[in-house]
Amino acid sequence: MKKVIFIISVILCSATVFSQENKDDFGGVRKNAISFNFLGTTPAIGLTYERIVSKHVSLEVGVGIPSIGIGAKIFFSKIQEQKMMFNIGLTTTYVDLGDGVFIGGRAVIIYVPIGLSYYGSKGFNFGIDVGPITNARYRFVTNIAPYAGLKLGKRF
């Protein structure tokens, strides 16, 4: 799992480093973002890198306390600046809580975020979402719970 996440991170970061212009392909929208996350891709707090890959899709990689996650979001309208956009996605997060007395262990968490995103004209990035979450280590999924995420950051 860690190797897959590392490879995806390298690919996304390589595309950013070698891109000539970050705004031309998608109607002037900045394609990259670094954001502070509360819940969402990172179950506690963390940082997320997001990249717009088409007019309706973005990918993200997050690193947090104590987790690493990847995800994708599909936007129902064309991704634009200065517009609130409805989206739905899928996020997978690996969490390692160590050996705790009350909580502990390792888990792969699957989250289906349903939310709103706003990309400001000066690079402001905001996202809020809610949706079901489950722990993928169980053979039969019976533990589905509500979950949410908040993201604030900068697009470039």
C-alpha positions in Angstrom: 0.0 0.0 0.0 2.8 2.4 0.9 4.6 1.7 -2.4 1.4 2.5 -4.4 0.9 5.8 -2.6 4.6 6.7 -3.1 4.4 6.0 -6.8 1.2 8.0 -7.2 2.8 10.9 -5.3 5.9 10.9 -7.5 3.8 10.9 -10.6 1.6 13.8 -9.5 4.6 15.8 -8.2 6.6 15.2 -11.4 3.8 16.5 -13.6 3.8 19.7 -11.5 7.5 20.2 -11.7 7.7 19.8 -15.5 4.5 21.7 -16.4 5.1 24.9 -18.3 1.9 26.7 -17.5 -0.6 25.7 -14.8 -3.7 27.6 -16.0 -4.1 27.2 -19.8 -5.8 23.8 -20.1 -8.8 24.4 -17.9 -10.1 27.8 -18.6 -7.7 29.8 -16.4 -8.2 27.6 -13.2 -5.0 26.9 -11.2 -4.4 23.2 -11.5 -2.5 22.6 -8.2 -3.4 23.2 -4.6 -1.8 22.6 -1.2 -4.3 22.6 1.6 -4.6 22.1 5.4 -7.1 19.4 6.1 -9.2 18.7 9.1 -10.6 15.1 8.7 -11.4 14.2 5.1 -8.4 12.6 3.3 -6.4 12.7 6.6 -8.5 11.4 9.5 -7.2 13.9 12.0 -5.2 16.8 10.6 -2.8 17.0 7.7 -1.8 18.5 4.4 -3.2 17.6 1.0 -1.9 18.1 -2.5 -4.6 18.3 -5.1 -4.3 18.4 -8.9 -7.0 19.0 -11.5 -6.6 16.4 -14.3 -9.6 17.3 -16.4 -12.5 19.7 -16.6 -14.5 17.6 -14.2 -11.9 15.5 -12.2 -9.3 16.2 -9.5 -6.9 13.8 -7.7 -5.5 14.3 -4.2 -2.8 12.9 -2.0 -2.8 13.6 1.8 -0.4 13.1 4.6 -1.6 13.5 8.2 -1.4 12.5 11.8 -1.2 9.4 11.7 -2.2 8.6 8.1 -1.6 8.8 4.3 -4.4 8.8 1.8 -5.3 9.2 -1.9 -8.5 10.2 -3.5 -10.4 11.5 -6.6 -13.3 13.8 -6.9 -15.8 14.2 -9.8 -17.3 17.7 -10.3 -20.8 17.8 -11.8 -20.2 21.2 -13.4 -17.0 22.4 -15.2 -14.3 23.3 -12.7 -14.2 27.1 -12.5 -12.9 29.9 -10.2 -15.3 32.0 -8.2 -18.1 29.4 -8.3 -19.3 26.9 -5.7 -19.0 23.5 -7.2 -20.8 20.3 -6.2 -18.7 17.1 -6.2 -18.6 13.5 -5.2 -15.5 11.3 -4.7 -13.8 8.3 -3.3 -10.9 8.4 -0.8 -8.8 5.6 0.6 -6.7 6.3 3.7 -4.2 4.1 5.5 -4.2 4.8 9.3 -1.7 3.5 11.9 -2.7 4.3 15.4 -0.1 2.1 17.0 -0.8 0.1 20.1 -3.2 2.2 22.2 -5.2 1.3 25.3 -8.5 2.6 24.0 -7.9 2.8 20.2 -5.1 1.3 18.2 -4.1 -0.7 15.3 -3.9 -0.3 11.5 -6.8 0.2 9.2 -7.7 1.1 5.6 -10.5 3.6 5.6 -12.8 4.2 2.6 -14.7 7.5 2.5 -17.2 8.7 -0.1 -17.2 12.5 0.2 -20.2 14.4 -1.1 -19.5 18.1 -0.9 -18.8 21.6 -2.2 -15.6 23.2 -3.4 -14.8 26.8 -4.0 -11.7 28.1 -5.9 -11.1 31.8 -5.5 -9.6 34.0 -8.3 -6.5 34.8 -6.2 -5.8 31.1 -5.4 -7.9 30.6 -2.3 -9.0 26.9 -2.0 -12.0 25.8 0.2 -13.8 22.5 0.4 -16.3 20.9 2.7 -17.8 17.5 2.5 -19.8 14.8 4.3 -20.5 11.2 3.6 -20.2 7.6 4.7 -17.0 6.0 5.9 -16.1 2.4 6.6 -13.1 0.3 7.7 -12.0 -1.9 4.8 -10.2 -4.5 7.0 -13.5 -6.2 7.9 -14.6 -9.0 5.5 -18.2 -8.0 5.6 -18.8 -4.2 5.8 -21.2 -3.7 8.7 -19.6 -0.6 10.3 -20.6 2.4 8.2 -20.6 5.7 10.0 -21.1 9.4 9.0 -17.9 11.4 8.4 -16.9 14.9 7.2 -14.0 16.9 6.0 -12.8 20.6 5.8 -10.1 21.9 3.5 -8.5 25.4 3.4 -5.5 26.1 1.1 -3.8 27.9 -1.7 -4.1 27.1 -5.5 -1.1 27.7 -7.8 
